[in-house]
Amino acid sequence: MRFVPVTICAALLSASLGFGASAATAEDASLSSCVKLASQVRDALSSNAQSPSFQAATKEKGYGQDFCANGLYKNGVEHYAEALKLLGASKG
């Protein structure tokens, strides 16, 4: 059950890529932001495994995944940003 949000997010990304650039909407851009930040958080977590905020950042990453997988991209991005903040990493 834990991998359902990841599977949904991957399916949404695949679907959005299938429509092509001409059909891009603001919602697709938000999905792209979720995917980009998810990658940044994953990298930051692997680089900061000894951080005192590691557990809190991992929890925020989970919230970000859940929100993004359910189409609440703004909320997901906020949680990913909080995870990066907890780890001392910047959004780039």
C-alpha positions as CSV (number, residue, x, y, z in Angstrom):
1,M,0.0,0.0,0.0
2,R,3.0,2.3,0.6
3,F,3.9,2.4,-3.1
4,V,0.5,3.4,-4.3
5,P,1.2,7.2,-4.2
6,V,4.5,6.7,-6.1
7,T,2.7,4.5,-8.7
8,I,0.0,7.1,-9.2
9,C,2.5,9.9,-9.5
10,A,4.5,7.9,-12.1
11,A,1.3,7.2,-14.0
12,L,0.3,10.9,-14.0
13,L,3.8,11.9,-15.2
14,S,3.6,9.3,-18.0
15,A,0.2,10.6,-19.0
16,S,1.3,14.2,-19.0
17,L,4.3,13.4,-21.2
18,G,2.1,11.5,-23.6
19,F,0.0,14.6,-24.4
20,G,3.0,16.5,-25.7
21,A,4.2,20.0,-25.1
22,S,1.4,21.6,-27.1
23,A,-1.1,20.4,-24.5
24,A,0.9,21.6,-21.5
25,T,-1.2,23.3,-18.8
26,A,-0.4,24.9,-15.5
27,E,-1.4,21.6,-13.8
28,D,1.3,19.8,-15.8
29,A,3.9,22.4,-14.7
30,S,2.9,21.8,-11.1
31,L,3.3,18.0,-11.6
32,S,6.7,18.8,-13.1
33,S,7.6,20.8,-10.0
34,C,6.5,17.8,-7.8
35,V,8.7,15.4,-9.7
36,K,11.7,17.8,-9.7
37,L,11.4,18.5,-6.0
38,A,10.9,14.8,-5.2
39,S,14.3,14.1,-6.8
40,Q,16.0,16.9,-5.0
41,V,14.6,15.7,-1.6
42,R,15.6,12.2,-2.3
43,D,19.2,13.3,-3.1
44,A,19.3,15.6,0.0
45,L,18.1,12.8,2.2
46,S,20.8,10.4,0.9
47,S,23.4,13.1,1.4
48,N,22.3,14.0,4.9
49,A,21.5,10.7,6.6
50,Q,23.2,11.8,9.8
51,S,21.2,15.1,10.0
52,P,19.3,15.6,13.3
53,S,16.3,16.6,11.1
54,F,16.5,13.4,9.0
55,Q,13.3,11.8,10.4
56,A,11.3,15.0,10.1
57,A,12.5,15.6,6.6
58,T,11.6,12.0,5.7
59,K,8.1,12.6,7.1
60,E,7.7,15.8,5.0
61,K,8.9,13.9,1.9
62,G,6.1,11.4,2.5
63,Y,3.5,14.1,2.8
64,G,4.8,15.7,-0.4
65,Q,4.5,12.3,-2.2
66,D,0.9,11.8,-0.9
67,F,-0.2,15.3,-1.9
68,C,1.4,15.2,-5.3
69,A,0.0,11.8,-6.0
70,N,-3.5,13.0,-5.2
71,G,-3.2,16.0,-7.5
72,L,-2.7,18.6,-4.7
73,Y,0.6,19.8,-6.2
74,K,0.8,23.1,-4.3
75,N,0.6,21.3,-1.0
76,G,3.1,18.6,-2.2
77,V,5.6,21.2,-3.2
78,E,5.3,23.0,0.1
79,H,6.1,19.8,2.0
80,Y,9.0,19.0,-0.3
81,A,10.3,22.5,0.3
82,E,10.0,22.0,4.0
83,A,12.0,18.8,3.8
84,L,14.7,20.6,1.9
85,K,14.7,23.4,4.5
86,L,15.0,20.9,7.4
87,L,18.0,19.3,5.7
88,G,19.6,22.7,5.0
89,A,19.3,22.2,1.2
90,S,18.0,24.8,-1.2
91,K,15.4,24.5,-3.9
92,G,17.2,24.8,-7.2
